[in-house]
């Protein structure tokens, strides 16, 4: 499994929205990308110090995107291809099948993209996300 959407280029998937929330999808089809917030449902417990996929050194969990976290919430920005009733067709998916969705938000570059940023310890791992795949380090 890819560890971030940028490493999942071309991987297709779907999001099934419960029927009672379909009305909330109105006008979402005008956006090319969406932010998905979801629950890491296969994670049991958490660790405050982790060794993330893109490094061999330990870091505080809040300086990583490791799935074994106190709040067990994940985030991915994916491409929205189409909406058919309650099913969203998406691309660049790095989420396990059957993962419970918490929320959907439109991706808006003016709100969500910053140009002058620092990426801490990840500076040394720049470019590796496209080929790195998950392993069993965060399983139960």
C-alpha positions in Angstrom: 0.0 0.0 0.0 1.3 3.5 -0.8 2.1 5.6 2.2 0.7 8.9 0.8 -1.6 9.8 -2.2 1.4 11.2 -4.1 2.8 7.7 -4.0 -0.5 6.2 -5.2 -0.7 8.0 -8.6 -3.3 6.3 -10.8 -4.7 4.0 -8.1 -8.5 4.2 -8.4 -11.1 3.7 -5.7 -14.5 4.6 -4.6 -16.1 6.2 -1.5 -19.6 5.1 -0.6 -21.5 7.8 1.2 -24.4 6.8 3.4 -27.8 7.7 1.7 -28.8 10.2 4.4 -25.7 12.3 3.5 -26.1 12.3 -0.3 -27.7 15.8 -0.3 -24.4 17.1 1.2 -22.6 16.1 -2.0 -24.3 18.9 -4.0 -21.8 21.0 -5.9 -18.8 18.8 -4.9 -18.5 17.7 -8.5 -17.1 21.1 -9.3 -13.9 20.3 -7.4 -11.0 18.3 -8.9 -9.6 17.2 -5.6 -11.1 16.4 -2.2 -9.7 16.0 1.3 -10.8 12.7 3.0 -10.6 12.4 6.8 -10.9 8.8 8.0 -10.5 6.5 11.0 -7.5 4.2 11.1 -9.9 1.3 12.0 -7.2 -1.4 12.0 -4.9 0.3 14.4 -4.9 -0.8 18.0 -3.4 1.6 20.5 -0.7 4.2 19.8 2.9 5.1 20.3 4.1 8.6 21.0 7.6 7.8 19.6 7.6 6.1 16.2 10.0 5.2 13.3 8.1 6.5 10.3 8.2 4.8 6.8 10.5 7.5 5.4 13.2 7.4 8.0 15.2 5.0 10.2 15.2 7.3 13.2 12.5 7.7 15.8 10.3 10.8 15.9 7.4 12.1 18.0 4.2 10.8 16.4 2.9 14.4 15.9 5.9 15.1 13.6 4.9 12.2 11.4 1.9 10.9 9.5 2.2 7.5 11.1 -1.2 5.7 11.6 -0.7 4.6 15.2 -1.8 7.8 16.8 -3.8 8.8 19.9 -6.6 10.1 17.7 -6.4 7.4 14.9 -7.4 9.9 12.3 -6.0 9.9 8.7 -6.1 12.5 6.0 -5.6 12.1 2.2 -6.1 14.5 -0.7 -7.4 12.5 -3.7 -8.6 13.4 -7.2 -12.3 13.4 -7.6 -13.2 11.7 -10.9 -17.0 11.5 -10.8 -20.0 11.3 -8.5 -22.8 8.7 -9.2 -25.5 9.1 -6.7 -23.8 8.2 -3.4 -20.6 6.9 -4.8 -17.5 9.0 -5.4 -15.0 7.8 -7.9 -11.6 8.8 -6.8 -7.9 8.4 -7.9 -4.6 8.4 -6.2 -5.9 6.4 -3.2 -3.7 5.4 -0.3 -6.5 4.2 2.0 -7.3 0.6 2.9 -10.5 -0.8 1.6 -13.4 -0.6 4.1 -11.9 2.3 6.0 -14.6 4.4 7.8 -14.8 7.9 6.4 -15.2 10.7 8.9 -15.6 13.7 6.6 -15.2 15.0 3.0 -13.9 18.5 2.3 -13.1 20.3 -1.0 -9.4 20.9 -1.6 -8.9 24.6 -2.3 -5.3 25.6 -3.1 -5.8 29.1 -1.9 -6.8 27.7 1.5 -4.7 24.5 1.6 -1.4 25.1 -0.2 1.5 27.1 1.2 4.7 27.9 -0.7 7.1 28.9 2.0 7.2 25.8 4.2 9.7 23.8 6.2 9.3 20.0 6.4 11.6 19.2 9.3 13.2 15.8 9.3 11.4 14.9 6.0 13.7 17.2 4.1 16.2 14.3 4.0 13.5 11.9 2.6 12.3 14.3 -0.2 11.3 12.3 -3.3 11.1 8.9 -1.6 7.4 8.9 -1.0 6.7 7.9 -4.6 8.3 4.5 -4.2 7.9 3.7 -0.5 5.3 1.2 0.5 3.9 0.4 3.9 5.1 -2.6 5.9 4.0 -4.2 9.1 5.6 -1.7 11.6 2.2 -0.2 12.6 0.2 -3.3 12.8 -1.2 -4.7 16.0 
